[in-house]
Amino acid sequence: MVKLRHVEYASNSLEETLAIAKEIGRDLSGGEVLALYGDLGAGKTAFTQGLASGLGIKDGVNSPTFGIIKIHSSKKRKLILCHIDAYRLLNERDLLGLGVEDYLSKPRTITVIEWADRVENLLPNNTIRIFIKNKSLNNRSINIKQYQV
C-alpha cells in the first residue's frame, strides 16, 4: 500500500528557506533520494545548502552545474551527501554514465538531484519530491511529497 505524505512550507526569505531545509536535513538518516523541481533561481541550491547544514556538513555547497555531481561528507553524522545537478544532461543515460547508481538509495548516503525532471525515470519509488516555486521576489512555496510503500 502506498501512502502519500504532503507538507507545504512558505518561505519569505533566503534565511527561511535555509532554515526549513536544515530542519529536514536533521531528520534524514541515509538512503533518501530528494528530487528538486523548480525554475531557474527558485532556490534549489539554497535548499540543498540548508539541507547540508542540517546534515552537519561544514564545507561549502554550491551548484555542481558543470561537474554534475559533487560529494560532501558529514563527519559528525557519518553521512554522505551526493549533490547532483541534472540541468546540463540530455537524459538519464548521461547520469548513469557518471555512476549515479553508486549513490542512489545507499544506506549512509543522501542523494539530492536538482532539475530532477530531466532524470525522472531513474528515481526510486520512494523518492522525496520537493517542488520550489517563486511566488514573488522573496516569497517561495516549498511543497514536499513523499510516497511511502
Sequence and secondary structure as in RCSB ss.txt:
>XXXX:A:sequence
MVKLRHVEYASNSLEETLAIAKEIGRDLSGGEVLALYGDLGAGKTAFTQGLASGLGIKDGVNSPTFGIIKIHSSK
KRKLILCHIDAYRLLNERDLLGLGVEDYLSKPRTITVIEWADRVENLLPNNTIRIFIKNKSLNNRSINIKQYQV
>XXXX:A:secstr
  EEEEEEEEE SHHHHHHHHHHHHHH  SS EEEEE  TTSSHHHHHHHHHHHHT  S     TTTSEEEEEET
TTTEEEEEEE TT SSHHHHHTTTGGGTTT TTEEEEEETGGGGGGGS TT EEEEEEESSSS EEEEEEEEE 
